[in-house]
Amino acid sequence: MNPSQRVRFGVYLPAYYLPGEVPPSAQFLANYARRAESLGFESLWAVDHLFVSPPSYRVAFLDPLTVLAVAAPVTDRVTLGPGILVLPLRDPVLTAKALATLDVLSNGRAIFGAGVGWDQQEFDACQIDRRTRGRRMDEMLEIIRGLWEHPSFSYAGEHFTLRDVQLEPRPIQDTSLPLWLAAGSVPAGTSQHITDQPGYAPARAMQRVARYGDALMSAYRSIPGGDTTWLRQDRATLDALLAQEGRRPEDVVHATQEHALIVPDGSVEQARRAVARFTYKPFHEIAPYYLLGTPEEIIPQLQARVAAGIREIAINFIDPDPRQLELFARDVRPFVE
């Protein structure tokens, strides 16, 4: 990785709402996307969860690929990606079709963000055995890329079999979309996280990034209190695995996904209210992982991530007010190098 490469900032579209409230409209999301691009954000993302997801999220999310399709025609420059698509819940052919369509609609700006998922209720509802998620995902990555890269594609695996499938449209950027994979480690004892649950194999997840990925997307949980130790360890592990795959460190970007709230006056009560609305987690437990506070408090935490080798930071503001975009562009972004 080139250490002089400038960090990029992305933002998640606020496609979430408390059950019982009115969901965000297409017009609101389109305006948000347009404003984010005009303020210099370089990527737009959308969260993927089928349901309200205790203990992490109190809010419900709209479908990510539909949301990104809303953003495509009102933007010109930003890349667009699901962050992160729970791939094992899906059918590989339908997913390949939807992502290729997004790439066509956005004139070649789509990113394929994917991970294995963690929420048992989602796997139950989709009638997928969660214990098979890693093997399913490996097969799906082979199939999706095969469909994009070949005029006709066949595949025979444990979970999927295809014969002479001809997919149209195919992506317009280099025949295949950049693949951003969620993986990484967190501090020991971090509760209720994917890496603490049976069936998740951190080594396999990182190997998957080395074999297939164009980017490693680490979660906010890997950076407690701004400590970048685990980011650095994961990067070192990835670089060693890349060498085994005959790839170079610069072939794979390291990115993070963050939850944030800018509070110009430093009001802890405002931060508490926003956190309580967004997550089931108590404030004292989640505050060390979220980016909460004044610009002066958030800037050094972002700078520490850059110093650890992070080259893209995708921020989900837990308050959907577009003024969060304005505050970031004016009071934070210019001071992170």
C-alpha positions as CSV (number, residue, x, y, z in Angstrom):
1,M,0.0,0.0,0.0
2,N,1.3,3.4,-0.9
3,P,1.5,5.4,2.3
4,S,1.2,8.7,0.5
5,Q,-2.2,7.7,-1.0
6,R,-4.8,10.2,0.1
7,V,-7.6,8.9,2.4
8,R,-11.1,8.8,0.9
9,F,-14.2,9.5,2.9
10,G,-17.6,7.9,2.2
11,V,-20.9,8.2,3.9
12,Y,-23.8,5.8,4.5
13,L,-27.2,6.9,3.2
14,P,-29.5,7.2,6.2
15,A,-31.9,4.5,5.0
16,Y,-33.0,3.6,8.5
17,Y,-35.9,4.4,10.8
18,L,-37.4,3.3,14.0
19,P,-40.3,0.8,13.5
20,G,-43.5,2.7,13.7
21,E,-42.0,5.8,12.1
22,V,-42.4,6.8,8.5
23,P,-39.4,5.4,6.5
24,P,-37.2,7.8,4.7
25,S,-38.5,8.7,1.2
26,A,-36.7,8.3,-2.1
27,Q,-36.6,12.1,-2.4
28,F,-34.9,12.5,1.0
29,L,-32.3,9.9,0.2
30,A,-31.7,11.4,-3.3
31,N,-31.2,14.8,-1.8
32,Y,-28.9,13.4,0.8
33,A,-26.8,11.6,-1.8
34,R,-26.6,14.7,-4.0
35,R,-25.5,16.9,-1.1
36,A,-22.9,14.3,0.1
37,E,-21.3,14.3,-3.4
38,S,-21.4,18.1,-3.6
39,L,-19.6,18.3,-0.2
40,G,-16.7,16.1,-1.4
41,F,-17.6,12.6,-0.1
42,E,-16.2,10.1,-2.5
43,S,-18.4,7.0,-1.9
44,L,-22.0,6.3,-0.8
45,W,-22.9,3.1,1.1
46,A,-26.0,1.4,2.4
47,V,-26.4,-1.0,5.3
48,D,-27.9,-4.5,4.8
49,H,-30.1,-6.0,7.5
50,L,-33.4,-7.7,6.9
51,F,-34.8,-6.9,10.4
52,V,-34.2,-4.9,13.5
53,S,-31.1,-6.6,14.7
54,P,-30.6,-6.9,18.5
55,P,-28.3,-6.2,20.2
56,S,-26.7,-4.0,17.6
57,Y,-29.4,-2.1,15.9
58,R,-32.8,-0.7,17.1
59,V,-33.6,0.7,13.7
60,A,-34.8,-1.1,10.6
61,F,-33.0,-0.6,7.3
62,L,-34.3,-0.3,3.7
63,D,-33.0,-2.7,1.1
64,P,-29.4,-1.5,0.2
65,L,-29.4,-2.2,-3.5
66,T,-32.7,-0.4,-4.0
67,V,-31.4,2.5,-2.0
68,L,-28.3,2.7,-4.1
69,A,-30.3,2.7,-7.3
70,V,-32.1,5.8,-6.0
71,A,-28.7,7.5,-5.5
72,A,-27.3,6.5,-8.9
73,P,-29.1,8.9,-11.2
74,V,-28.7,12.0,-8.9
75,T,-24.9,11.6,-8.6
76,D,-22.0,11.6,-11.1
77,R,-18.8,10.9,-9.3
78,V,-19.2,8.9,-6.1
79,T,-18.8,5.1,-6.0
80,L,-21.9,3.2,-4.7
81,G,-21.7,0.1,-2.6
82,P,-23.6,-2.1,-0.1
83,G,-21.8,-2.0,3.1
84,I,-21.9,-4.9,3.7
85,L,-24.2,-7.2,1.7
86,V,-25.0,-10.4,3.7
87,L,-24.1,-12.6,0.8
88,P,-25.0,-16.1,2.1
89,L,-28.6,-15.1,2.4
90,R,-28.9,-14.5,-1.3
91,D,-29.0,-16.4,-4.6
92,P,-25.8,-15.8,-6.5
93,V,-27.4,-15.4,-10.0
94,L,-30.0,-12.9,-8.8
95,T,-27.3,-11.0,-6.9
96,A,-25.0,-10.9,-9.9
97,K,-27.8,-9.5,-11.9
98,A,-28.8,-6.8,-9.4
99,L,-25.2,-5.6,-8.9
100,A,-24.4,-5.6,-12.6
101,T,-27.6,-3.6,-13.1
102,L,-26.5,-1.1,-10.5
103,D,-23.2,-0.8,-12.3
104,V,-24.9,-0.1,-15.6
105,L,-27.3,2.5,-14.0
106,S,-24.4,4.3,-12.3
107,N,-22.2,4.3,-15.4
108,G,-19.6,2.0,-13.8
109,R,-19.5,3.2,-10.2
110,A,-20.7,0.2,-8.3
111,I,-18.8,-1.6,-5.6
112,F,-19.5,-5.2,-4.5
113,G,-19.4,-5.1,-0.7
114,A,-20.0,-8.5,1.0
115,G,-19.7,-10.4,4.3
116,V,-20.9,-13.6,5.9
117,G,-23.4,-12.1,8.2
118,W,-24.2,-12.9,11.9
119,D,-27.9,-12.4,12.7
120,Q,-29.4,-15.8,13.3
121,Q,-33.0,-14.6,12.7
122,E,-32.0,-13.5,9.2
123,F,-30.6,-17.0,8.3
124,D,-33.7,-18.6,9.8
125,A,-36.1,-16.5,7.8
126,C,-34.2,-17.2,4.6
127,Q,-34.0,-20.9,5.5
128,I,-30.2,-20.9,5.3
129,D,-28.1,-22.9,7.8
130,R,-25.8,-20.3,9.3
131,R,-23.1,-22.9,9.8
132,T,-22.7,-23.1,6.0
133,R,-22.3,-19.4,5.5
134,G,-18.6,-19.4,4.8
135,R,-18.7,-22.2,2.3
136,R,-21.8,-20.7,0.6
137,M,-20.0,-17.4,0.3
138,D,-16.9,-18.8,-1.3
139,E,-19.0,-20.6,-3.9
140,M,-21.1,-17.5,-4.5
141,L,-18.0,-15.3,-5.1
142,E,-16.8,-17.8,-7.7
143,I,-20.2,-17.9,-9.4
144,I,-20.8,-14.1,-9.4
145,R,-17.4,-13.3,-10.8
146,G,-17.7,-16.1,-13.3
147,L,-21.1,-14.8,-14.5
148,W,-19.6,-11.3,-14.9
149,E,-16.3,-12.4,-16.6
150,H,-17.5,-15.0,-19.0
151,P,-20.2,-14.9,-21.8
152,S,-21.4,-18.3,-20.6
153,F,-20.6,-19.8,-17.2
154,S,-21.1,-23.2,-15.6
155,Y,-20.4,-24.3,-12.0
156,A,-20.7,-27.4,-9.8
157,G,-20.3,-27.1,-6.1
158,E,-21.6,-28.3,-2.7
159,H,-24.4,-25.6,-2.6
160,F,-24.9,-24.4,-6.1
161,T,-24.9,-25.9,-9.6
162,L,-25.2,-23.9,-12.8
163,R,-25.0,-25.0,-16.5
164,D,-24.3,-22.6,-19.3
165,V,-25.7,-19.5,-17.7
166,Q,-25.5,-16.3,-19.8
167,L,-26.0,-13.2,-17.7
168,E,-27.0,-9.9,-19.2
169,P,-26.2,-7.1,-18.4
170,R,-22.7,-7.7,-17.3
171,P,-20.8,-4.9,-15.4
172,I,-19.4,-2.2,-17.6
173,Q,-16.3,-1.6,-15.5
174,D,-13.5,-4.1,-16.3
175,T,-16.1,-6.9,-16.6
176,S,-16.2,-7.3,-12.7
177,L,-16.9,-5.0,-9.8
178,P,-14.3,-4.2,-7.1
179,L,-14.9,-6.6,-4.2
180,W,-14.8,-5.2,-0.7
181,L,-15.0,-7.9,2.0
182,A,-15.7,-7.6,5.6
183,A,-13.3,-9.3,7.9
184,G,-11.0,-8.7,10.8
185,S,-10.5,-9.2,14.5
186,V,-11.6,-7.4,17.6
187,P,-10.3,-7.2,21.2
188,A,-10.8,-10.3,23.3
189,G,-14.0,-10.3,25.2
190,T,-15.9,-8.0,22.9
191,S,-19.4,-9.4,23.4
192,Q,-22.2,-9.9,20.9
193,H,-20.0,-9.5,17.9
194,I,-19.7,-11.7,14.8
195,T,-16.1,-12.6,15.8
196,D,-17.2,-13.9,19.1
197,Q,-19.9,-16.2,17.7
198,P,-19.5,-19.9,16.9
199,G,-19.0,-20.6,13.3
200,Y,-17.0,-17.5,12.5
201,A,-13.4,-18.2,11.5
202,P,-11.3,-15.0,11.4
203,A,-8.5,-16.8,9.6
204,R,-10.8,-18.0,6.8
205,A,-12.4,-14.6,6.5
206,M,-9.0,-13.0,6.0
207,Q,-7.9,-15.7,3.6
208,R,-11.0,-14.9,1.6
209,V,-9.9,-11.3,1.4
210,A,-6.4,-12.3,0.2
211,R,-7.8,-14.6,-2.4
212,Y,-10.7,-12.6,-3.8
213,G,-10.8,-9.1,-2.4
214,D,-9.9,-5.6,-3.6
215,A,-10.4,-4.2,-0.2
216,L,-10.6,-5.3,3.5
217,M,-13.4,-3.5,5.3
218,S,-12.8,-3.6,9.1
219,A,-15.7,-2.8,11.5
220,Y,-15.8,0.0,14.1
221,R,-15.5,-2.8,16.7
222,S,-11.9,-3.3,15.8
223,I,-11.0,0.2,17.1
224,P,-12.0,0.5,20.7
225,G,-11.4,4.0,22.1
226,G,-9.4,4.8,19.0
227,D,-6.9,2.0,19.6
228,T,-5.6,0.9,16.2
229,T,-3.7,-2.1,17.4
230,W,-6.1,-4.6,15.8
231,L,-6.2,-2.7,12.5
232,R,-2.4,-2.9,12.3
233,Q,-2.4,-6.6,13.2
234,D,-5.0,-7.4,10.6
235,R,-3.1,-5.5,7.9
236,A,0.1,-7.4,8.7
237,T,-1.8,-10.7,8.6
238,L,-3.4,-9.8,5.3
239,D,-0.1,-8.7,3.7
240,A,1.4,-12.1,4.6
241,L,-1.6,-13.9,3.1
242,L,-1.4,-11.8,0.0
243,A,2.2,-12.8,-0.5
244,Q,1.1,-16.5,-0.3
245,E,-1.5,-15.8,-3.0
246,G,1.1,-14.1,-5.2
247,R,-0.4,-10.7,-4.7
248,R,1.0,-7.4,-3.6
249,P,-0.1,-5.3,-0.5
250,E,-1.0,-2.5,-2.7
251,D,-3.5,-4.7,-4.5
252,V,-5.9,-4.5,-1.5
253,V,-7.1,-1.3,0.2
254,H,-7.8,-1.3,3.9
255,A,-11.0,0.5,4.8
256,T,-13.2,1.0,7.9
257,Q,-16.9,1.3,8.6
258,E,-17.8,3.7,11.3
259,H,-20.8,5.0,13.2
260,A,-20.6,8.7,14.2
261,L,-22.2,11.7,15.5
262,I,-20.7,15.2,15.5
263,V,-21.8,17.3,18.5
264,P,-20.4,20.8,18.0
265,D,-21.1,21.9,21.6
266,G,-19.9,18.6,23.1
267,S,-23.3,17.8,24.6
268,V,-23.2,14.3,26.1
269,E,-27.0,14.3,26.5
270,Q,-27.4,14.8,22.7
271,A,-25.0,11.9,22.0
272,R,-26.9,9.7,24.5
273,R,-30.3,10.4,22.8
274,A,-28.9,9.6,19.4
275,V,-27.2,6.4,20.5
276,A,-30.3,5.2,22.4
277,R,-32.4,5.7,19.3
278,F,-30.0,3.8,17.0
279,T,-28.8,0.9,19.0
280,Y,-29.9,-1.4,21.9
281,K,-26.4,-1.1,23.3
282,P,-26.0,1.0,26.5
283,F,-24.2,4.3,26.0
284,H,-21.3,3.4,28.2
285,E,-20.6,0.2,26.3
286,I,-20.9,1.5,22.7
287,A,-19.4,5.0,23.1
288,P,-15.8,3.8,23.0
289,Y,-16.5,2.3,19.5
290,Y,-18.5,5.1,17.9
291,L,-17.0,8.4,16.8
292,L,-18.9,10.7,19.1
293,G,-18.1,14.3,20.1
294,T,-16.9,17.6,18.9
295,P,-14.8,17.9,15.7
296,E,-11.8,18.4,17.8
297,E,-12.4,15.1,19.5
298,I,-13.1,13.1,16.3
299,I,-10.3,14.5,14.2
300,P,-7.4,12.7,16.1
301,Q,-9.3,9.4,16.0
302,L,-9.7,9.6,12.3
303,Q,-6.1,10.6,11.9
304,A,-5.0,7.6,13.9
305,R,-6.9,5.4,11.5
306,V,-5.0,7.0,8.6
307,A,-1.7,6.5,10.4
308,A,-2.6,2.8,10.7
309,G,-2.9,2.5,6.9
310,I,-6.6,3.1,6.4
311,R,-7.3,4.5,3.0
312,E,-11.1,4.8,3.0
313,I,-13.4,5.6,5.9
314,A,-17.1,5.0,5.4
315,I,-19.2,6.9,8.0
316,N,-22.7,6.2,9.1
317,F,-24.1,9.2,10.9
318,I,-26.6,8.0,13.6
319,D,-28.5,11.2,13.1
320,P,-29.9,11.4,9.6
321,D,-30.0,15.2,9.7
322,P,-28.0,16.4,6.6
323,R,-26.3,19.0,8.7
324,Q,-24.0,16.2,9.9
325,L,-22.6,16.2,6.4
326,E,-22.1,19.9,6.5
327,L,-20.3,19.8,9.8
328,F,-18.0,17.0,8.7
329,A,-17.1,18.7,5.4
330,R,-16.4,22.0,7.1
331,D,-15.0,21.1,10.5
332,V,-13.5,17.6,10.2
333,R,-12.5,16.7,6.7
334,P,-10.0,19.5,6.0
335,F,-8.0,18.6,9.1
336,V,-7.5,14.9,8.4
337,E,-4.5,14.1,6.1
